[in-house]
Amino acid sequence: MRLDVIVRVTTKFFLPFMLLFALYVQLHGDFGPGGGFQAGVITAATVILYAIIFGLAPTMRLVPPIVVESMVPLGVLIFLGVGVAGFVTGDNYLNYSHLAHDQVHGQELGVMLVEAGVLVTVCGTMIAIFYTFADRGRS
């Protein structure tokens, strides 16, 4: 793919829009279909497309495997942290009511944080799976 200039330029043009769409899906998850899982897959697909067009080595320099491997537990920790925040404030697990100054804003903030944790975990998992299969047989 090194000599296919049109595909490379077109991909460079579309990658920011793919990330912007993932952000839209993440933030729109409260009001309609979408959320952390879908946004995580779209974000991972952006990285995978970059790897397919520009190669695995440049992609691993852009998104190092150590970062990808830490994304999976980081997302789980975000999810657990939001859940435990309910315990700390004297409420039930994953009760977001006390995360903000009033109950409605607390619910919104809690859902956004949980969805962010899901995005980080799903994106890290998808990229890790891709790295594992793409790097197979290269050693």
C-alpha positions in Angstrom: 0.0 0.0 0.0 3.0 2.3 0.1 2.5 3.4 -3.5 -1.2 3.9 -3.4 -1.3 7.6 -2.8 -5.0 8.1 -3.3 -6.0 5.5 -0.6 -3.4 6.9 1.8 -4.6 10.6 1.4 -8.3 9.6 1.5 -7.6 7.6 4.7 -5.8 10.6 6.3 -8.8 12.7 5.4 -11.4 10.4 6.9 -9.6 9.4 10.1 -10.5 12.6 12.1 -14.1 12.3 11.0 -14.2 8.7 12.2 -13.0 9.8 15.6 -15.4 12.7 15.6 -18.3 10.3 14.9 -17.1 8.1 17.7 -17.2 11.1 20.0 -20.7 11.9 18.8 -21.9 8.3 19.4 -20.3 8.4 22.9 -22.0 11.7 23.9 -25.3 10.9 22.2 -25.6 7.6 24.0 -27.8 9.2 26.7 -30.4 10.3 24.2 -30.5 7.6 21.6 -28.8 4.5 20.3 -25.1 4.5 21.0 -22.8 4.8 23.9 -19.5 3.4 25.1 -19.5 0.1 23.3 -20.3 1.5 19.9 -17.9 4.4 20.3 -15.1 2.1 21.5 -15.6 -0.1 18.4 -15.5 2.9 16.1 -12.4 4.3 17.7 -10.7 0.9 17.5 -11.8 0.7 13.8 -10.1 4.0 13.2 -6.8 2.6 14.6 -7.2 -0.6 12.7 -7.8 1.2 9.4 -4.7 3.3 10.0 -2.8 0.0 10.5 -4.1 -1.6 7.4 -3.2 1.4 5.2 0.0 2.6 6.8 1.4 -0.6 8.3 1.5 -2.2 11.7 4.9 -0.7 12.9 3.8 3.0 12.5 0.5 2.2 14.2 2.3 0.6 17.1 4.4 3.7 17.4 1.3 5.8 17.3 -0.6 3.6 19.8 2.0 1.6 21.7 0.9 -1.9 22.8 1.6 -1.0 26.5 -1.0 1.8 26.2 -3.5 -0.6 24.6 -2.8 -3.2 27.3 -3.4 -0.6 30.1 -6.6 0.6 28.5 -8.5 -2.6 29.3 -8.1 -2.5 33.1 -8.3 1.3 33.2 -11.8 1.2 31.7 -12.8 -1.5 34.3 -11.4 0.7 37.1 -13.4 3.7 35.8 -16.5 1.6 35.9 -15.8 0.2 39.3 -14.8 3.6 40.7 -18.1 5.1 39.7 -19.9 2.1 41.3 -17.9 2.4 44.5 -18.6 6.1 44.7 -22.2 5.1 45.5 -20.9 3.1 48.5 -18.7 5.9 49.7 -21.6 8.4 49.7 -23.8 5.9 51.6 -25.9 4.7 48.7 -26.1 1.5 46.6 -23.5 0.3 44.1 -23.9 2.2 40.8 -26.3 4.7 42.3 -25.1 7.9 40.7 -27.5 10.3 42.5 -24.8 11.7 44.8 -22.1 12.4 42.2 -23.3 16.0 41.5 -25.1 18.8 43.3 -28.5 17.3 42.4 -29.9 13.9 41.6 -30.5 14.5 37.9 -27.0 15.8 37.2 -25.6 13.0 39.3 -27.4 10.4 37.1 -26.1 12.1 33.9 -22.6 12.3 35.2 -22.6 8.7 36.4 -23.9 7.4 33.1 -21.3 9.4 31.2 -18.5 8.1 33.4 -19.6 4.5 33.1 -19.9 4.8 29.3 -16.4 6.3 29.2 -15.1 3.3 31.0 -16.8 1.0 28.6 -15.3 3.0 25.6 -11.8 2.7 27.0 -12.2 -1.1 27.7 -13.8 -2.0 24.4 -11.4 0.1 22.4 -8.4 -1.4 24.2 -9.7 -4.9 23.8 -10.4 -4.5 20.0 -7.0 -3.0 19.3 -5.2 -5.7 21.4 -7.0 -8.4 19.5 -6.0 -6.8 16.2 -2.4 -6.4 17.3 -2.2 -10.0 18.4 -3.5 -11.4 15.1 -1.7 -8.9 12.9 1.7 -9.5 14.6 1.3 -13.3 14.5 4.0 -15.0 12.5 6.3 -12.0 12.3 8.8 -13.2 14.8 
